[in-house]
């Protein structure tokens, strides 16, 4: 997963800097990828791309939706949402609410995004490599990763907005088909879980804080860097980004995720729906990345 991710980021950077379109496989073949493990336990992948004074950093943690408790589906996404809603005061820095945080990023001309997929909670930073700008962007990113403010009123607002969006989505045939398909393919496996109004109602700030504390640890970080930085610079950058996170030593193993069970037989399920279009989904569990046939 990480090799593909770093190749994707690196290929994107090459396309931007060169201004031409390459075939993906040809671009990948040209990329020297450096890899090492930091003393904190964080694993780092680096592609040096000096053509433009910019760096892209993605930090992944094993904290995607597959780690959500079944009765709190949506917890990882809630953590990702609240990560951009403000940071706490500390170490001489003032607290920032969501508006001030957005303005701070705009002033730096940098971008910082947080998202939760099935497998990972991901933090992404893009900045120019001019030292003063990069240092400030890295510090702000480090604060945002390690010291989110968790404002109660903002969570209540976001949960209400999310609940309304789920209700609206449930009126669409594609949503209904997708939910039925996930249930049929994955059963009770975490990959089949979807947030609902009931699961969101059970998510409180304390749950998000515990989830964040359990999973967002420097020893669990998988860092991908592409840009105009050399290895020594990259090591300093990683250390600064992770400096405010806990660094467990040793890094305790997270609970194992069960394997996706293969389907025992073909199933066809028809769902009546008042729609002018049909939604047809066909599929089954695929190969694991570790499978020789992947």
N, C-alpha and C positions, 0 to 999 in steps of 0.2 A: 504494500500500500504506500509506503513512504517513498520508495524509489519512483513509482509512477507519479506521485504528487510532486516531487522535486523536479522530475522531468517536465511535467506540465507547466510548472511555474517558470522554469528555465526557458522552455520553448517560447512561452509568451513573452518573456523579456527579450529574447533574441528577435522575435518578430517586431517588437516595438523599436528596438535599436537599429535594425537593418532596414526596416521599412519595406520589406518584401515578404512574400508568403513562401514558406518552405513546406515540403511534405513532412509530417510529424516524425516519421521514422528516420528520415535523413537528418533532421535537426537533433534528435535524440542521440544519434550515433556520434555526433561531434562534441557532445557535452562531457567534459571531465568532471565527475562528481566526487568531491571530497567528503569523507565521513569520519566522524570521531565521537567519542563520549566525553562529556565534561565531568569534572570532579563531582558536581551535584547529581550526576546520573543522567542528565539530559543528553539525548542523542541529537547530533547535528549533521545536516547534509548541506553542503555549500557548492554553488556553481558561481565562479567568478565571471562577471560579465561587465567589463570596464567601458563598454562603448558609450554609455550614458551615465551621468552622475546620479544614479538612483539605486535604491535597494528595496526588494520585496522580502518580507519575512512572514512566514506562517508558523504558528506554534499550535500543535495539536495535543490534546489530552484524551485519554480513553474515558470520555465522559459524554458520549453521545446518548441518543434516546434509548439505546439498548440497555443503558444503566438506570433508566427510570423504573421506580417501583410500579407494579401493574396498576395500583389504584391511584397513582399520581402521574399517569402518562402526560408528557408535556413538561416535566420538571427540568430537563436539560435545556429545552428551548426557553423556558422561563428564565433560567440563569443567564443564557446568552442575551435575552432581551434586556434584563436588568443591568447587565454589564456596561451599558452605554447611558445609564440614567443618573450618573453622578459618581464622584469619588470622595472618600473621606479626607479630612484634614490629617496631617501628620508629617513629621520630620521637617518642619519648617514650611510646609506647603499648605495653602488654604484649601478648604473644601470647595468642590465644584458641583453645582447642580447640572442637570442635563443640558440646559441652555448654555451655561458657561463652558461646559465640556466641549460642546459642539463648536463654540466660538474659539476655544483654544486650539482645536485641530485646524480650523479654518485659518487662523493666524499663522500657523506653522506651514500651511500648504501641504499637509500630510493627510493620510487616510488611515483610519483604524476601524476595523470591522470585527464583529463577533458573530459566530453562527454555530448552530448545533445540528449535525447530521445524525445518521443512525449510529455511526461508530465513533465520532469524535466531536469534542467541543473545540472550536478553532478560533484563534485570534490572528488577525492578519494586519500587518503594518506595511505601508508604502510611504517612503520618504526620500527626499533628495539626500545626498551624502555630504553636503556641505556641513562641516563639523558642528557648528553651533546649532543649526536646525536639527540635525540628526540626534545630537545629544538631548535636546529638549523633547523631541518626538519619542525617543526611547524611554525617557523618564516618565512622560505622560502615559505611554503604553504600559509601563511597569506598574504605575499606580492604578490604572484602570483594571489590569488583570488581577492584582493582589488586593486592592482596597475599594471594591465597589461600595456605594453608599446604601443600597437596599432601601430606598424611601418607600414607606408603606402606602402613601397616597398614590404614588406613581404605579405601584404594582396593582392596586385596586383599579386604577384607570386602564392599565394595559390588559388586565384579566377581563374586564368588561368588554373591551374592544375585541379581544381574542374570542370571547364567548359569542359575541354578535357575529363575528366572521364565521365561526363554526356553524351557527344556526343557518346563516345564509348559504354556506357551502353545502349543507345537507339538502338543500332544495335543488341541487344540480345532479343530473344523472351520472356525470363522471365521478363525483365524490362518492356517491352511493356504490357505484361499481367498483371503485378502488378499494373501499373499505371491505366489501365482500370478497374481493380478490385477495387482499392481504390476509384476511381471516382464513380463507381456503388454503392458501399456500403455506402460511407460517403457523396457523393454529394458535397455541398459547405462547409461542416463542416471542421474546421481546421485539423482534422485527415486525411482528404483526400488530403491536400496540399503536393506538392512535389517541391523541388527546380528545377528550369530550368535555361537555359542560360540567359533568360530575367530577372528572379527574382534576380539572382546573380549580374547582371549588375547594379541593382538598389541599392545594399547594399554598403553603404559607411562607413568609419570609424566612422563618427558622429552617424550613426544609431546604430552601435554596442555599442558605448559608452553610448548612451541614454538607450538602452535596458539593458545593464549591470547595470547602475545606478538605473533604475526603479525596477529591479527584484532582484538583488543580495544585499540584505539588511539583517543585522543580525537578524532582527525580523522575517524574512521569512525562516530562516534556519531550516532544519530538519536533525539532526545529528545522525548518527548511529556509535557506537563504539563497537568493539570487540577486546579484547586482555588483556594483563597483566597489566591492570590499574584498580584501585579501584575508587569508585565514587568521592572522593575528588580530586584525580588526574585527572579524566575525566573532572570535572568541570573547573579545571585550564587549561586543554588542549583546551576545547571548547572556553573559554574566550580568550585565546591567538590566536586561529585560526580566531576568528571573530573580534578581536580587531581593525583591520584596516578598517573594513566595516562600512558604515553608520548604525546607529541604530535608526530607526524612532520610535517615541513614541507619539501617538499610531501608530500602523502599519496599514497603509492605505490598504483597500481591493483592490485587483486587479479586473479588469472587469470579470464578470462571463463568463464562457465558455458555449455555448449552448449545450443542450443535443443532442446526436446522434439520429436522427429520425429513427424509425423502418421502415423496408422495407414494402412497401404496397403489393408487389406481387413478385413472383419468376420471375427472368429474366435470359435468356440464351443469351450470346453474343459470337459470333464467330469472331475472328480476323485473316484474312489470313496472313501468314508469311512464307517466304521461309526458312524453317527449317526442319531438319530431325526428330525433336522431337516435341511432343505436350506439351504445358503447360496448366494444368487444375487447376483452382482455384475455390473453392466452399466455401461459407461462408456467414455470416450475422453478424450484431452487436450482441455482447454477453451481459452477465449480468454485471451490475455495481458491484463494490466491496461491495457497501453498500446494495445491494439487498439480501434479506434473502435466495434466491436460489443460491447465488454465491458459 
